[in-house]
Amino acid sequence: MKYFIFLLATLAITLSSCLHRVKQDANTRNASFELSNYQYLDVQDSLKMAYLDLGNPEGDIVLLMHGEPNYSYVYRNIAPNLIKEGYRVIIPDLIGFGYSSKPRDEEIISYSNHTKWLTQFIDQLQLNNIRLFAHDWGAMLTLRIVAGQPIRFQKVAISYGYLFEGTETIPESFKGFIAYAKNDSSFSPGNIMNWGSNISLADSIVQKYNQPFQKISDYRAVRKFPSLIPQQSSDKEAIINQKLNKKLALFDKPFITIWGNHKDEMWIGKDTLLQEMVEGAKDQTHYTLESNHFIQEDQAEQLSAILIDFFNAN
């Protein structure tokens, strides 16, 4: 009889383990970055925002935000690690990037409109208690939303993002990048991703970054984004940021920065400013990794581990 009970117990444990593994494997399989797995949401101005909704639909929400000049694909090596932890992982493509709509009218490609479109996206999906990781322009947009709607966010991790107030010194190197993005015929998201990573990206990866841009007109947003950072304190977008930074400073939930050690004049010290300004950044562990600008390419495993520890912590 005892032996029979032992067999039943062993069988139950084995079955439970198998079911758990099958569920994990199924969630991991859902971490597909193929076009067929994208969903689409109408935001204002009749534009569609493409996004991935991966992992456990009942899990806590992780929102991953890309920047210039990439799209959700930049998280292909990070999302599966978060999914294995049981999270629901949402990864949108900003308007004009990836598989989202490419605006025909260049005039609507503005800092404020992108903030509005992303806010619409978050509102329509009813995302709350968000665990956020945002990089570059994804950070410069979501920091505005964190400041304006702090109740939506549970934890915030920022990489290479800051709300520029127009008083900062913009280095000549970045001004050169603005000119390059606007005018150079050789402009290519894939090449920029390669230049901004310490590792050398395979040709197939470079091509994947270029894939969503089929026509010259598709590049309007990705070419314009660098110039959207306000450079004068009187700029209307700078004035918005000045007001929002005061609100952002009051954000008292866990807030960390994750920078690379590449000496990029545009971004040196911006992590320190956030650490000193934001209430929730105090007494937190902040990170500087062995990385160039595109930290998702250079340090995917280390970045995943940091985010998992941060998001899992009570």
N, C-alpha and C positions, 0 to 999 in steps of 0.2 A: 504493500500500500504506500509506504513512504517513498519507494522507488518510483511508483506511478505519479505521485504528487510532484516529485523532483523533476520527472520528465515533462509534466504539464507546465511547471514553472519555467523550465528551460526553454520550452517551446514558445511560451508567452513572451519571454524576454527577447528571444530570437526574432519572433514575428514583429514585436514592437520596434526593434532595431532596424529591421528590413523596411518597415513602413516609414520610419523616420528618414532612412537613407533614400528611399524612393521619392519622398516628399522633397528632400533637399535636392536630389538629382533633377526632379521636375522643375523646381524653382531655378536651378542653375541653367537648365535648358532654356528657360524663359528669358535668360539674359542674352538674347539674340539682338545684334545690332544690324540685322538685315532690314532692308526697306519694308518688307512685308509685315514686320512686327511693329511698325510705327502706327500711332493713332493721331488723329487730327482734331483740333478744337478751334472753332471760330472765335476770334477776338475782334475788337472794334475795327472799323474801317474795312470790313469784309476780308480780313486776312486770316489765313489758317496757320496755327502753330502746331508743328509736328512734335511728338513727344513719345517717349518710351515709358511704360508703366510695368515694372518688372518685379518679380519676387512674390512675397506673401501679400495678397490683397488685404488681409486683416492686420498686417504688421504695422509697426510704427513707421512714420513717413520720413524718408531721407530724400531731400531735394538736392540734386547735383546740377550746378550751373556752369556752362562753358563760357569762354570768352572769345576774343579776336585771335585768329581768323578761323577758328575751328567750329565744331558742333558736338553733339552728344557722343559721337564716336570716340572722343578723347577719353571717355570713361569706360572703355571696353575692358580694361584690365583691372578696374576698381569695383564696378558695379557687382560682378559675381561674388566678390568677397563680402560685400555688404548683404547681398541676398542670402548667402549661407548663414548669416546671423539672424535671419528671419525678418529683415526689413522689407517694406514696400519702397522701391526705389523709383523715383520720378526724375526723368532727364529730358527737359525740353530743348528744342532748337530755337534760338531767338529768331524773330522775324528777320528774313534776309539771309539766314544762315541754314546750313544743313538742308533738311527736307521741308522746312517751313516756307511760306509764301515769300517770293522775292518782289518787293515793291517796285512798281513801274515808275511811280512818282518819287524822285529823289528828295523832294521837299518834305515828305512825311517822315523821312529817316532822321529822327531827332532823339535826343536823350530823353526828353519828356514823353514822347510817344512810345518809345521802347519800355519805359517804366510803366506807362499806362497799359500796354499790351501784356506785359508780364504780370501785372496786378490782376488783369482780367483773367489770365490763365489760372492763377492761384485761386481767385474767387470762384471761378466756374467749377474747378475740381474740388472746391471746398477743402483745401489743404490747411490743416491746423496741427499744432504741436510739432512743427517741422524741425527736423534736424538738418541743417543746411551746410553744404560745402559749396563755396562759390569762388570762381577764379576769374581774374582779369575783368572784362566787361560784365561777366555774369555777377561778379561781386559788386561792381560799381552801380549796377541796377538793383540788386537785391538789398544792398545796404540802405538804399532809399526806402525800400518796403519795410525792412526791419525797423528803421527809425519811425516810419509812419504807422506801422501796424505791429508793434512788438509782441502783442498777445498771440500772434500766429506762430511765433518761433520759440522752440524749446531750447535749442543749442545752435550756435553759429560758429563756423570755422571759415576763415577768409584767407585767400591766397592772392597776392598781387592785386588787391582792390583797395580803393580809397575814394572818399567823396571830395574831389578837388574843388577848392573854393575860389580859384582864380588868382590866388596870391602866391602860389607855389612857383618855383623856378622850373621851367620846362627845358630840359637839356637839349643841346643842338642835335644829339643823336636821335632823340625822339622826334624832333621837328623834321629831321631827315626821313624818318620812317613815315611820317604823315605825308610828306611829298611823294615818297616812293609808292605808298598805298594809293594815293590819288591818281598818279600820272604814269607810272612805269608799266610798259606793255608786258614785262616779264612777271608781273605780280602773280603769285600763286599761293593759295593757302597751304598746300603741301610743302612747298619750299620753305615758307616761313616757319612752319612747324619743325622742319628739319634744322633750320638755322638756329632756332630758339631752344633746341634740346642738346644736351651734352652727348647723348647717344646718337648714333647715325640711324635714321629711320630707313627701313627697307623700302624699295621702290613701290612695292604693293601698298604699303601704309601711306606713303606720300600720295599715291594715286587715289586712295580711299578718301583722303582729306579734300582732294580736288573734285571727286565724283559728283557732289550735289550741284556743282556749278557748270551748267551745260552751255550757257550762252554768255556773251560779253555783258549783257544787261543783268545777268544774275549776280554780278559782282558789286552792284551799287552800294549795298549796305556794308559789305565786308571791306570795301575800299574807303568808305566814308567814316567808319567807326573811330579810327585814331584821332580824327579831327574834331570829334564831338566832346573831347575833354576840354572844359572851359579854361581859357588862359588869361581872362581878365575878370577882376572881382565884380565888375558891373554887368558881366554876361548874365542873362536871365537864368541859365542853368547853374551858374556859380552861386547866384543869390539863393536859389532853391537848396543847393548843397549846404550853404552857410547855415540856413535855418534848420535843415535836417540833421546836420552834425550836432547841433545842440540837443536834439531829441535822441540821437544815437548815443550820445554820451551817457544818457540815463538808462540805457539797456543794461539790466542787472542780472540777466541769466548768463550761463556759461558762454564765453566768447574767446576764441583762440585765433592766433595767426600762424600760418604755415608758409614760410618764404624759402626761396633757394639762396645759396651763398654766392650766386653769380653777381658780379658788381655792375648792376644795371643802374645808371645814374637816375633814371626816371623813378625807380622804385626803392632805392636805398633809403632806409629810415621810415618809410611809410608804415611798416609793421609796428615800429616803436611808437609812432604817433597814435595808432589805434590802441595799442596796449595801455598807453598813458591816458587816453581820452575816455574809453568805454568802461563803464563801471564793472560790467561782467567780465572784463579781461583781467582785472586785478586778481592776483593770487592764483592765476592759471598758469599751466605749462605751455609756453609758446615754442615754436620749432623753426630752426633754420637747417634745411637739408642740403646735402651735396647735390645741387641741381642748378640747371639753367631756368629760364622763365617757365617752360612747360613742364612743371613738376609732375604732371600726370604721366608723362612719357619717361622721364628720367628716374622717378622713384615711385612707381605704381604700388609696389608691395609695401614699402615703408609708409607711404601716404595712406594706404588701406588700413594698415595696423594702427596708425595714429587715429584715424577717424573711428574705427571700431572701438578702440579704448575710450575715446572721448564720448561717442554716442551711447555706449553701453554703461558708462559710469553713472552712478546715482547722483 
